[in-house]
Amino acid sequence: MPARTPEDIYRLFKEYLAQGYGEGLLSLYDPDVVFLNRSGVQRKGKHELRHEIEPLAETRSLVNYEIVQVIVAETVALMHTRWTWPAHPNSPQYAIEVAKQQSDGSWCWLIGDPFLIGKQISRGTHA
């Protein structure tokens, strides 16, 4: 089942994770996905993302989320969420994701940073 809105992605993610449905989880990501994992390593494309998703799916975990804000500009959405996962240390976490509307009208995550809190974010200086 495809996500019909950006918010649907979260609902389906929660459902697929609880079921341990790895292919369903992967279906929620754009083919050109860039995902920043907990270690700060970028996973590019679904082939690389599979290394993150398969072990996650095997946990069949329950995750709770609160959509803080979704900003949509035509076919792109910037999404801010707060999520808790009882099995995850340092919960709650905050995530920033970018979703992209697909040619069939469905929505998928294009960029994901689900472990925003606790990272050192360095900002360059502007001349």
Chimera marker file (.cmm) of the C-alpha trace (Angstrom):
<marker_set name="trace">
<marker id="1" x="0.000" y="0.000" z="0.000" r="1" g="1" b="0" radius="0.5"/>
<marker id="2" x="1.584" y="3.316" z="-1.007" r="1" g="1" b="0" radius="0.5"/>
<marker id="3" x="1.570" y="6.449" z="1.160" r="1" g="1" b="0" radius="0.5"/>
<marker id="4" x="-0.997" y="8.886" z="-0.246" r="1" g="1" b="0" radius="0.5"/>
<marker id="5" x="0.231" y="11.797" z="1.890" r="1" g="1" b="0" radius="0.5"/>
<marker id="6" x="3.554" y="12.592" z="3.552" r="1" g="1" b="0" radius="0.5"/>
<marker id="7" x="1.929" y="11.815" z="6.915" r="1" g="1" b="0" radius="0.5"/>
<marker id="8" x="0.923" y="8.365" z="5.637" r="1" g="1" b="0" radius="0.5"/>
<marker id="9" x="4.592" y="7.417" z="5.428" r="1" g="1" b="0" radius="0.5"/>
<marker id="10" x="4.851" y="7.465" z="9.228" r="1" g="1" b="0" radius="0.5"/>
<marker id="11" x="1.656" y="5.466" z="9.715" r="1" g="1" b="0" radius="0.5"/>
<marker id="12" x="2.840" y="2.798" z="7.273" r="1" g="1" b="0" radius="0.5"/>
<marker id="13" x="6.353" y="2.767" z="8.770" r="1" g="1" b="0" radius="0.5"/>
<marker id="14" x="4.920" y="2.027" z="12.212" r="1" g="1" b="0" radius="0.5"/>
<marker id="15" x="2.668" y="-0.706" z="10.797" r="1" g="1" b="0" radius="0.5"/>
<marker id="16" x="5.373" y="-2.379" z="8.695" r="1" g="1" b="0" radius="0.5"/>
<marker id="17" x="7.926" y="-2.259" z="11.506" r="1" g="1" b="0" radius="0.5"/>
<marker id="18" x="5.546" y="-3.930" z="13.955" r="1" g="1" b="0" radius="0.5"/>
<marker id="19" x="4.920" y="-6.656" z="11.335" r="1" g="1" b="0" radius="0.5"/>
<marker id="20" x="8.618" y="-7.119" z="10.599" r="1" g="1" b="0" radius="0.5"/>
<marker id="21" x="7.872" y="-6.372" z="6.941" r="1" g="1" b="0" radius="0.5"/>
<marker id="22" x="11.250" y="-5.224" z="5.588" r="1" g="1" b="0" radius="0.5"/>
<marker id="23" x="10.163" y="-4.918" z="1.953" r="1" g="1" b="0" radius="0.5"/>
<marker id="24" x="7.256" y="-2.758" z="3.062" r="1" g="1" b="0" radius="0.5"/>
<marker id="25" x="9.639" y="-0.504" z="4.978" r="1" g="1" b="0" radius="0.5"/>
<marker id="26" x="11.908" y="-0.216" z="1.937" r="1" g="1" b="0" radius="0.5"/>
<marker id="27" x="8.909" y="0.672" z="-0.239" r="1" g="1" b="0" radius="0.5"/>
<marker id="28" x="8.516" y="3.862" z="1.791" r="1" g="1" b="0" radius="0.5"/>
<marker id="29" x="11.823" y="5.227" z="0.455" r="1" g="1" b="0" radius="0.5"/>
<marker id="30" x="12.572" y="6.840" z="-2.901" r="1" g="1" b="0" radius="0.5"/>
<marker id="31" x="14.995" y="4.892" z="-5.140" r="1" g="1" b="0" radius="0.5"/>
<marker id="32" x="17.500" y="7.766" z="-4.719" r="1" g="1" b="0" radius="0.5"/>
<marker id="33" x="17.191" y="7.870" z="-0.921" r="1" g="1" b="0" radius="0.5"/>
<marker id="34" x="19.973" y="9.269" z="1.241" r="1" g="1" b="0" radius="0.5"/>
<marker id="35" x="19.707" y="8.087" z="4.849" r="1" g="1" b="0" radius="0.5"/>
<marker id="36" x="21.957" y="9.171" z="7.696" r="1" g="1" b="0" radius="0.5"/>
<marker id="37" x="22.257" y="6.338" z="10.202" r="1" g="1" b="0" radius="0.5"/>
<marker id="38" x="22.925" y="6.586" z="13.936" r="1" g="1" b="0" radius="0.5"/>
<marker id="39" x="26.709" y="6.493" z="13.343" r="1" g="1" b="0" radius="0.5"/>
<marker id="40" x="26.516" y="9.367" z="10.870" r="1" g="1" b="0" radius="0.5"/>
<marker id="41" x="27.145" y="7.139" z="7.852" r="1" g="1" b="0" radius="0.5"/>
<marker id="42" x="25.169" y="7.997" z="4.738" r="1" g="1" b="0" radius="0.5"/>
<marker id="43" x="23.357" y="5.145" z="3.033" r="1" g="1" b="0" radius="0.5"/>
<marker id="44" x="22.569" y="5.997" z="-0.585" r="1" g="1" b="0" radius="0.5"/>
<marker id="45" x="19.940" y="4.165" z="-2.601" r="1" g="1" b="0" radius="0.5"/>
<marker id="46" x="17.718" y="1.313" z="-1.539" r="1" g="1" b="0" radius="0.5"/>
<marker id="47" x="20.494" y="-1.268" z="-1.935" r="1" g="1" b="0" radius="0.5"/>
<marker id="48" x="22.577" y="0.409" z="0.783" r="1" g="1" b="0" radius="0.5"/>
<marker id="49" x="19.539" y="1.258" z="2.895" r="1" g="1" b="0" radius="0.5"/>
<marker id="50" x="18.602" y="-2.419" z="3.001" r="1" g="1" b="0" radius="0.5"/>
<marker id="51" x="21.561" y="-2.919" z="5.416" r="1" g="1" b="0" radius="0.5"/>
<marker id="52" x="19.801" y="-0.602" z="7.893" r="1" g="1" b="0" radius="0.5"/>
<marker id="53" x="16.218" y="-1.731" z="7.274" r="1" g="1" b="0" radius="0.5"/>
<marker id="54" x="16.512" y="-5.520" z="7.402" r="1" g="1" b="0" radius="0.5"/>
<marker id="55" x="17.915" y="-5.713" z="10.962" r="1" g="1" b="0" radius="0.5"/>
<marker id="56" x="15.392" y="-3.079" z="12.039" r="1" g="1" b="0" radius="0.5"/>
<marker id="57" x="12.479" y="-5.054" z="10.568" r="1" g="1" b="0" radius="0.5"/>
<marker id="58" x="13.615" y="-8.184" z="12.392" r="1" g="1" b="0" radius="0.5"/>
<marker id="59" x="13.025" y="-6.431" z="15.730" r="1" g="1" b="0" radius="0.5"/>
<marker id="60" x="9.278" y="-6.115" z="15.038" r="1" g="1" b="0" radius="0.5"/>
<marker id="61" x="9.369" y="-3.127" z="17.334" r="1" g="1" b="0" radius="0.5"/>
<marker id="62" x="6.648" y="-0.745" z="18.267" r="1" g="1" b="0" radius="0.5"/>
<marker id="63" x="7.557" y="2.850" z="17.589" r="1" g="1" b="0" radius="0.5"/>
<marker id="64" x="5.476" y="5.878" z="18.524" r="1" g="1" b="0" radius="0.5"/>
<marker id="65" x="5.719" y="9.176" z="16.755" r="1" g="1" b="0" radius="0.5"/>
<marker id="66" x="4.378" y="12.671" z="16.897" r="1" g="1" b="0" radius="0.5"/>
<marker id="67" x="4.356" y="14.670" z="13.701" r="1" g="1" b="0" radius="0.5"/>
<marker id="68" x="5.609" y="18.085" z="14.777" r="1" g="1" b="0" radius="0.5"/>
<marker id="69" x="5.396" y="19.796" z="11.413" r="1" g="1" b="0" radius="0.5"/>
<marker id="70" x="5.033" y="19.050" z="7.718" r="1" g="1" b="0" radius="0.5"/>
<marker id="71" x="5.783" y="21.761" z="5.171" r="1" g="1" b="0" radius="0.5"/>
<marker id="72" x="4.737" y="20.891" z="1.615" r="1" g="1" b="0" radius="0.5"/>
<marker id="73" x="5.978" y="22.707" z="-1.478" r="1" g="1" b="0" radius="0.5"/>
<marker id="74" x="4.247" y="21.054" z="-4.431" r="1" g="1" b="0" radius="0.5"/>
<marker id="75" x="5.989" y="17.657" z="-4.747" r="1" g="1" b="0" radius="0.5"/>
<marker id="76" x="8.426" y="17.951" z="-1.812" r="1" g="1" b="0" radius="0.5"/>
<marker id="77" x="7.684" y="17.858" z="1.915" r="1" g="1" b="0" radius="0.5"/>
<marker id="78" x="9.937" y="18.758" z="4.848" r="1" g="1" b="0" radius="0.5"/>
<marker id="79" x="8.933" y="16.680" z="7.850" r="1" g="1" b="0" radius="0.5"/>
<marker id="80" x="9.786" y="17.091" z="11.533" r="1" g="1" b="0" radius="0.5"/>
<marker id="81" x="8.872" y="14.346" z="13.998" r="1" g="1" b="0" radius="0.5"/>
<marker id="82" x="9.487" y="13.301" z="17.554" r="1" g="1" b="0" radius="0.5"/>
<marker id="83" x="9.612" y="9.567" z="18.050" r="1" g="1" b="0" radius="0.5"/>
<marker id="84" x="9.984" y="7.150" z="20.914" r="1" g="1" b="0" radius="0.5"/>
<marker id="85" x="10.984" y="3.566" z="20.691" r="1" g="1" b="0" radius="0.5"/>
<marker id="86" x="10.969" y="1.697" z="23.983" r="1" g="1" b="0" radius="0.5"/>
<marker id="87" x="13.759" y="-0.622" z="22.783" r="1" g="1" b="0" radius="0.5"/>
<marker id="88" x="15.972" y="2.266" z="21.637" r="1" g="1" b="0" radius="0.5"/>
<marker id="89" x="18.427" y="4.016" z="23.933" r="1" g="1" b="0" radius="0.5"/>
<marker id="90" x="18.243" y="7.803" z="24.066" r="1" g="1" b="0" radius="0.5"/>
<marker id="91" x="14.554" y="7.827" z="23.252" r="1" g="1" b="0" radius="0.5"/>
<marker id="92" x="12.850" y="10.189" z="22.440" r="1" g="1" b="0" radius="0.5"/>
<marker id="93" x="14.560" y="11.300" z="19.270" r="1" g="1" b="0" radius="0.5"/>
<marker id="94" x="13.801" y="13.961" z="16.732" r="1" g="1" b="0" radius="0.5"/>
<marker id="95" x="13.895" y="13.347" z="13.011" r="1" g="1" b="0" radius="0.5"/>
<marker id="96" x="14.047" y="15.492" z="9.933" r="1" g="1" b="0" radius="0.5"/>
<marker id="97" x="13.016" y="13.910" z="6.666" r="1" g="1" b="0" radius="0.5"/>
<marker id="98" x="12.306" y="15.081" z="3.164" r="1" g="1" b="0" radius="0.5"/>
<marker id="99" x="9.582" y="13.283" z="1.248" r="1" g="1" b="0" radius="0.5"/>
<marker id="100" x="9.059" y="13.373" z="-2.494" r="1" g="1" b="0" radius="0.5"/>
<marker id="101" x="5.866" y="12.773" z="-4.394" r="1" g="1" b="0" radius="0.5"/>
<marker id="102" x="6.285" y="9.968" z="-6.905" r="1" g="1" b="0" radius="0.5"/>
<marker id="103" x="4.960" y="9.927" z="-10.479" r="1" g="1" b="0" radius="0.5"/>
<marker id="104" x="1.973" y="7.785" z="-9.385" r="1" g="1" b="0" radius="0.5"/>
<marker id="105" x="0.992" y="10.377" z="-6.734" r="1" g="1" b="0" radius="0.5"/>
<marker id="106" x="2.317" y="8.397" z="-3.757" r="1" g="1" b="0" radius="0.5"/>
<marker id="107" x="4.891" y="9.792" z="-1.311" r="1" g="1" b="0" radius="0.5"/>
<marker id="108" x="8.271" y="8.336" z="-0.290" r="1" g="1" b="0" radius="0.5"/>
<marker id="109" x="11.120" y="9.532" z="1.881" r="1" g="1" b="0" radius="0.5"/>
<marker id="110" x="14.000" y="10.931" z="-0.151" r="1" g="1" b="0" radius="0.5"/>
<marker id="111" x="16.257" y="12.117" z="2.697" r="1" g="1" b="0" radius="0.5"/>
<marker id="112" x="16.200" y="10.846" z="6.259" r="1" g="1" b="0" radius="0.5"/>
<marker id="113" x="17.963" y="11.912" z="9.437" r="1" g="1" b="0" radius="0.5"/>
<marker id="114" x="16.087" y="10.084" z="12.210" r="1" g="1" b="0" radius="0.5"/>
<marker id="115" x="18.753" y="10.552" z="14.892" r="1" g="1" b="0" radius="0.5"/>
<marker id="116" x="19.043" y="14.329" z="14.907" r="1" g="1" b="0" radius="0.5"/>
<marker id="117" x="19.265" y="14.859" z="18.674" r="1" g="1" b="0" radius="0.5"/>
<marker id="118" x="22.656" y="14.205" z="20.195" r="1" g="1" b="0" radius="0.5"/>
<marker id="119" x="24.621" y="14.955" z="17.056" r="1" g="1" b="0" radius="0.5"/>
<marker id="120" x="27.141" y="17.701" z="16.918" r="1" g="1" b="0" radius="0.5"/>
<marker id="121" x="26.106" y="19.941" z="14.093" r="1" g="1" b="0" radius="0.5"/>
<marker id="122" x="28.883" y="22.169" z="12.888" r="1" g="1" b="0" radius="0.5"/>
<marker id="123" x="28.074" y="25.274" z="10.950" r="1" g="1" b="0" radius="0.5"/>
<marker id="124" x="30.500" y="26.913" z="8.585" r="1" g="1" b="0" radius="0.5"/>
<marker id="125" x="31.123" y="30.608" z="8.711" r="1" g="1" b="0" radius="0.5"/>
<marker id="126" x="29.964" y="32.742" z="5.859" r="1" g="1" b="0" radius="0.5"/>
<marker id="127" x="32.172" y="35.442" z="4.403" r="1" g="1" b="0" radius="0.5"/>
<link id1="1" id2="2" r="1" g="1" b="0" radius="0.2"/>
<link id1="2" id2="3" r="1" g="1" b="0" radius="0.2"/>
<link id1="3" id2="4" r="1" g="1" b="0" radius="0.2"/>
<link id1="4" id2="5" r="1" g="1" b="0" radius="0.2"/>
<link id1="5" id2="6" r="1" g="1" b="0" radius="0.2"/>
<link id1="6" id2="7" r="1" g="1" b="0" radius="0.2"/>
<link id1="7" id2="8" r="1" g="1" b="0" radius="0.2"/>
<link id1="8" id2="9" r="1" g="1" b="0" radius="0.2"/>
<link id1="9" id2="10" r="1" g="1" b="0" radius="0.2"/>
<link id1="10" id2="11" r="1" g="1" b="0" radius="0.2"/>
<link id1="11" id2="12" r="1" g="1" b="0" radius="0.2"/>
<link id1="12" id2="13" r="1" g="1" b="0" radius="0.2"/>
<link id1="13" id2="14" r="1" g="1" b="0" radius="0.2"/>
<link id1="14" id2="15" r="1" g="1" b="0" radius="0.2"/>
<link id1="15" id2="16" r="1" g="1" b="0" radius="0.2"/>
<link id1="16" id2="17" r="1" g="1" b="0" radius="0.2"/>
<link id1="17" id2="18" r="1" g="1" b="0" radius="0.2"/>
<link id1="18" id2="19" r="1" g="1" b="0" radius="0.2"/>
<link id1="19" id2="20" r="1" g="1" b="0" radius="0.2"/>
<link id1="20" id2="21" r="1" g="1" b="0" radius="0.2"/>
<link id1="21" id2="22" r="1" g="1" b="0" radius="0.2"/>
<link id1="22" id2="23" r="1" g="1" b="0" radius="0.2"/>
<link id1="23" id2="24" r="1" g="1" b="0" radius="0.2"/>
<link id1="24" id2="25" r="1" g="1" b="0" radius="0.2"/>
<link id1="25" id2="26" r="1" g="1" b="0" radius="0.2"/>
<link id1="26" id2="27" r="1" g="1" b="0" radius="0.2"/>
<link id1="27" id2="28" r="1" g="1" b="0" radius="0.2"/>
<link id1="28" id2="29" r="1" g="1" b="0" radius="0.2"/>
<link id1="29" id2="30" r="1" g="1" b="0" radius="0.2"/>
<link id1="30" id2="31" r="1" g="1" b="0" radius="0.2"/>
<link id1="31" id2="32" r="1" g="1" b="0" radius="0.2"/>
<link id1="32" id2="33" r="1" g="1" b="0" radius="0.2"/>
<link id1="33" id2="34" r="1" g="1" b="0" radius="0.2"/>
<link id1="34" id2="35" r="1" g="1" b="0" radius="0.2"/>
<link id1="35" id2="36" r="1" g="1" b="0" radius="0.2"/>
<link id1="36" id2="37" r="1" g="1" b="0" radius="0.2"/>
<link id1="37" id2="38" r="1" g="1" b="0" radius="0.2"/>
<link id1="38" id2="39" r="1" g="1" b="0" radius="0.2"/>
<link id1="39" id2="40" r="1" g="1" b="0" radius="0.2"/>
<link id1="40" id2="41" r="1" g="1" b="0" radius="0.2"/>
<link id1="41" id2="42" r="1" g="1" b="0" radius="0.2"/>
<link id1="42" id2="43" r="1" g="1" b="0" radius="0.2"/>
<link id1="43" id2="44" r="1" g="1" b="0" radius="0.2"/>
<link id1="44" id2="45" r="1" g="1" b="0" radius="0.2"/>
<link id1="45" id2="46" r="1" g="1" b="0" radius="0.2"/>
<link id1="46" id2="47" r="1" g="1" b="0" radius="0.2"/>
<link id1="47" id2="48" r="1" g="1" b="0" radius="0.2"/>
<link id1="48" id2="49" r="1" g="1" b="0" radius="0.2"/>
<link id1="49" id2="50" r="1" g="1" b="0" radius="0.2"/>
<link id1="50" id2="51" r="1" g="1" b="0" radius="0.2"/>
<link id1="51" id2="52" r="1" g="1" b="0" radius="0.2"/>
<link id1="52" id2="53" r="1" g="1" b="0" radius="0.2"/>
<link id1="53" id2="54" r="1" g="1" b="0" radius="0.2"/>
<link id1="54" id2="55" r="1" g="1" b="0" radius="0.2"/>
<link id1="55" id2="56" r="1" g="1" b="0" radius="0.2"/>
<link id1="56" id2="57" r="1" g="1" b="0" radius="0.2"/>
<link id1="57" id2="58" r="1" g="1" b="0" radius="0.2"/>
<link id1="58" id2="59" r="1" g="1" b="0" radius="0.2"/>
<link id1="59" id2="60" r="1" g="1" b="0" radius="0.2"/>
<link id1="60" id2="61" r="1" g="1" b="0" radius="0.2"/>
<link id1="61" id2="62" r="1" g="1" b="0" radius="0.2"/>
<link id1="62" id2="63" r="1" g="1" b="0" radius="0.2"/>
<link id1="63" id2="64" r="1" g="1" b="0" radius="0.2"/>
<link id1="64" id2="65" r="1" g="1" b="0" radius="0.2"/>
<link id1="65" id2="66" r="1" g="1" b="0" radius="0.2"/>
<link id1="66" id2="67" r="1" g="1" b="0" radius="0.2"/>
<link id1="67" id2="68" r="1" g="1" b="0" radius="0.2"/>
<link id1="68" id2="69" r="1" g="1" b="0" radius="0.2"/>
<link id1="69" id2="70" r="1" g="1" b="0" radius="0.2"/>
<link id1="70" id2="71" r="1" g="1" b="0" radius="0.2"/>
<link id1="71" id2="72" r="1" g="1" b="0" radius="0.2"/>
<link id1="72" id2="73" r="1" g="1" b="0" radius="0.2"/>
<link id1="73" id2="74" r="1" g="1" b="0" radius="0.2"/>
<link id1="74" id2="75" r="1" g="1" b="0" radius="0.2"/>
<link id1="75" id2="76" r="1" g="1" b="0" radius="0.2"/>
<link id1="76" id2="77" r="1" g="1" b="0" radius="0.2"/>
<link id1="77" id2="78" r="1" g="1" b="0" radius="0.2"/>
<link id1="78" id2="79" r="1" g="1" b="0" radius="0.2"/>
<link id1="79" id2="80" r="1" g="1" b="0" radius="0.2"/>
<link id1="80" id2="81" r="1" g="1" b="0" radius="0.2"/>
<link id1="81" id2="82" r="1" g="1" b="0" radius="0.2"/>
<link id1="82" id2="83" r="1" g="1" b="0" radius="0.2"/>
<link id1="83" id2="84" r="1" g="1" b="0" radius="0.2"/>
<link id1="84" id2="85" r="1" g="1" b="0" radius="0.2"/>
<link id1="85" id2="86" r="1" g="1" b="0" radius="0.2"/>
<link id1="86" id2="87" r="1" g="1" b="0" radius="0.2"/>
<link id1="87" id2="88" r="1" g="1" b="0" radius="0.2"/>
<link id1="88" id2="89" r="1" g="1" b="0" radius="0.2"/>
<link id1="89" id2="90" r="1" g="1" b="0" radius="0.2"/>
<link id1="90" id2="91" r="1" g="1" b="0" radius="0.2"/>
<link id1="91" id2="92" r="1" g="1" b="0" radius="0.2"/>
<link id1="92" id2="93" r="1" g="1" b="0" radius="0.2"/>
<link id1="93" id2="94" r="1" g="1" b="0" radius="0.2"/>
<link id1="94" id2="95" r="1" g="1" b="0" radius="0.2"/>
<link id1="95" id2="96" r="1" g="1" b="0" radius="0.2"/>
<link id1="96" id2="97" r="1" g="1" b="0" radius="0.2"/>
<link id1="97" id2="98" r="1" g="1" b="0" radius="0.2"/>
<link id1="98" id2="99" r="1" g="1" b="0" radius="0.2"/>
<link id1="99" id2="100" r="1" g="1" b="0" radius="0.2"/>
<link id1="100" id2="101" r="1" g="1" b="0" radius="0.2"/>
<link id1="101" id2="102" r="1" g="1" b="0" radius="0.2"/>
<link id1="102" id2="103" r="1" g="1" b="0" radius="0.2"/>
<link id1="103" id2="104" r="1" g="1" b="0" radius="0.2"/>
<link id1="104" id2="105" r="1" g="1" b="0" radius="0.2"/>
<link id1="105" id2="106" r="1" g="1" b="0" radius="0.2"/>
<link id1="106" id2="107" r="1" g="1" b="0" radius="0.2"/>
<link id1="107" id2="108" r="1" g="1" b="0" radius="0.2"/>
<link id1="108" id2="109" r="1" g="1" b="0" radius="0.2"/>
<link id1="109" id2="110" r="1" g="1" b="0" radius="0.2"/>
<link id1="110" id2="111" r="1" g="1" b="0" radius="0.2"/>
<link id1="111" id2="112" r="1" g="1" b="0" radius="0.2"/>
<link id1="112" id2="113" r="1" g="1" b="0" radius="0.2"/>
<link id1="113" id2="114" r="1" g="1" b="0" radius="0.2"/>
<link id1="114" id2="115" r="1" g="1" b="0" radius="0.2"/>
<link id1="115" id2="116" r="1" g="1" b="0" radius="0.2"/>
<link id1="116" id2="117" r="1" g="1" b="0" radius="0.2"/>
<link id1="117" id2="118" r="1" g="1" b="0" radius="0.2"/>
<link id1="118" id2="119" r="1" g="1" b="0" radius="0.2"/>
<link id1="119" id2="120" r="1" g="1" b="0" radius="0.2"/>
<link id1="120" id2="121" r="1" g="1" b="0" radius="0.2"/>
<link id1="121" id2="122" r="1" g="1" b="0" radius="0.2"/>
<link id1="122" id2="123" r="1" g="1" b="0" radius="0.2"/>
<link id1="123" id2="124" r="1" g="1" b="0" radius="0.2"/>
<link id1="124" id2="125" r="1" g="1" b="0" radius="0.2"/>
<link id1="125" id2="126" r="1" g="1" b="0" radius="0.2"/>
<link id1="126" id2="127" r="1" g="1" b="0" radius="0.2"/>
</marker_set>
